[in-house]
Amino acid sequence: MLRERFTADMKEAMKAGDKSRLGAVRLIQAALKDKDIEARGAGKEPLSDEEILALLQKMVKQRQESIAMYEQGGRTELAQQEKDEVAVITSYLPQQMDEAQTKAAIEAAIAETGAASMKDMGKVVGALRAKYAGRMDFGKASGLVKDMLPKG
């Protein structure tokens, strides 16, 4: 389970004196704790591994946006810190699907959901999110779903 891996990696980073990895793992645990508290307040269970993977993807996306802004502003040291965090966070994500695998998964989801038009896009993306959390870039996948669904 991912939670145990975060704790073990944090202890390992502490022992090794790896401050950047330690900081990144602590950021992950803090974000996870916030989401668990939010879920508890809504009467839900703590986050599942799939939900944790989605949270990690969101954290990577936020950092990529920060990197772009820091680089535009000439703040290379801050951009590098964000890049280091991205490297640690992505180490917990499964291998990302390539475009061919993504298209095959979309075709299967369209067939599974019986999607016949753009009105069914939500169903298709929902099915993809349930199966491929953490392995698929849903920003790109949404565009592909639009292209692959029959128009009308």
N, C-alpha and C positions, 0 to 999 in steps of 0.2 A: 504494500500500500504506500502511496506517495507520502502520506503524513510521517510515517516512520522513517522514510528515506530522508526527508527534510531534517528531522531531528538528528539522525545519525550523521548526515553531512555537515550539520552545524557543529556538532561536537568534534568531528574530524578537522574541520577548518580552524576551530579554536586551538586544538592541539598542534596543528601545523603552523599556526600563526599566519594563516592566509586571510588577511583582513578584507580583501575585496570579495572573496567568495563568502566569507562569513557575513558581510554586510548584505550581499544579495540574498542569501538564504533567509536572513532575518527579515528582509523586505517581503519575501514570499510568505513567511509565516505570519507577519503582521497583516498582510492583505487577506490571508486565509482566515485569520482570527476575526477580522472585521466582517467577512462574508458569513462565517458561522454564527456570529452574534446576530447579524441581520436575519439569517434563516431561523434562528431560535425565536426571535421576536415575531416572526410570521408563522410560528408553530410548525416549522419544517425541520427535517433531519439535518445534521451537519452535511457539508458538501461531499458528494461522491467523487471518485477519482475522475470521472468524465467532466464534472463541473469544475474540479480543480484544474484540469487541463485547459478548459475554456478560460478560466481566470488567468492562467499562465500566458495563454495566447494574448489576452487583453493587455497584460503587463508588458509583453514584448512590443506590441503595437504602440503603446504609450511611449515606451522608450525610443522606438524608432522615430516617432514624431519629434521627441525632444532632441535626438541626435541631429536631425535636419535643422531644427531651430538653432541649436548651439553652433553648428558648423556655419550657418548663415551669419551668425553673430560673431564669428571668429573666436568662440570659446572652446578651443580644441581639448583642453583638459577636462571640461565638463562632458563634452561629447565622448571622450575616451572612457570616462567613468560609466556613462550610460551603455557604451558598447560592451564593457566588461560585464555589466549586469545582464545584458541581453545574452551573452555567451553562457552565463551560469543558468539563467532561466530556461534557455532553449535546451540545455543538457537534460532537462526533465521531460521535455516533449518527445513524443515518438517521432520517428522519421516522417517528414512531410511527404504527402502524396505529390507526384509529378502531374503535369497537365493531362497526360494520357490516362493515368489512373483516376484522376478527378472526373474526366469525361465519362469513363466507364462506370464510375459510381453514380454519376448523375443519370446516365441512361437507365441503370438498374432502378434508381429511385423513381424515375418517371414511370417506368413500367410497373413498379410495386404499388405506387399511389394511384395509378390510372389517370395521371395528369393529362388533360386534353387541351389546356389553353393557359394563357398567362394568369388567369384567375386561380389556377392551382399551384402557382409558384411557391406560396407559403407552405403548402403541404410537402412539396418536394424538398425545400430547404430544411424544413423541420425534420424530415426523415434523414437527411444527410447529417444534420447536427447530432441527432440521436446516435447514429452509427459511427461518425468520423470525427468526433470532438477531439481537438488537439492534433489531428493529422491532416486537416484540410484548411486552406485559407478561404474562409467563407465570403470574404470580399470578392475575390476572384471567382469563386464558385457561383455566386449569385449572378454575375454577368454571364457565365457560361450557361446557367440554367435558363436565363432569358433567351439566349441565342438558340438553345436546343428545344425549348418548348414550342409547340405549334402556335403560330400567330392566329389570333381570332377570338 
